[in-house]
């Protein structure tokens, strides 16, 4: 295995090495560390936003159906992330911290297909893919 020098110390490079792990996920920028106060503030804003989305979902669907809301959110998140990573389920699974097979099961469960862009996010996407099960 080749040896490379980084800042005066030798390290191994090759498949599965720490150098590969440090590379991170394509398209992701490193983030700065945040304080506990900032973390709490972000969490509170996120909780408020999710609650507002749930209330709007309940209003549009004639009542609060938590299970349906969570499934809709899961599908939306998966579609957006798959779009961000150009349909790569392996990269998306790594980003979410789940196994590839688990993500693949969720993609099949939600009937998410890809033609360069995710199909299944909206009714327009179904029409563009030629689906007749509207």
Phi, psi and omega in degrees: 000133182293149178250136175235155182258129175233115176050045173087354179238146182275143175216151179279143173233148181152182181302133177079007183277170178296330179300321178292319180294325180290338182296330178077200184262135180303139178084357181257134177261144177296145180254156178278160176286143180243155181283166178298323178297313179297322179296316178297319180296315178297317180298316180296317178297319179298313180299319179297315181295318179296318178298317178297320178294319178298316180298317178294320178299316179296320180296317182288335183251021176055049175134156181279112177242092187301316182300314179295320178300313181295321178293319177297318179295316180300315180297316180298314181297315179298316179299315181295318180291320177296323176295317180299322182261024174053039175084001181284106180291327180296314180294319179296317179297318179298317179298320181279349180074034179233167178286151178303318182296323178295314179298317180300320177297319180292321178297317178292318180301319182269003180055049179266121178242166182227133169225070186071330176230150182294141176250128180127353181283327182214170179295326179298323180295321178296319179294320180297327181278351179086018179286142180250004184266050177277000000 
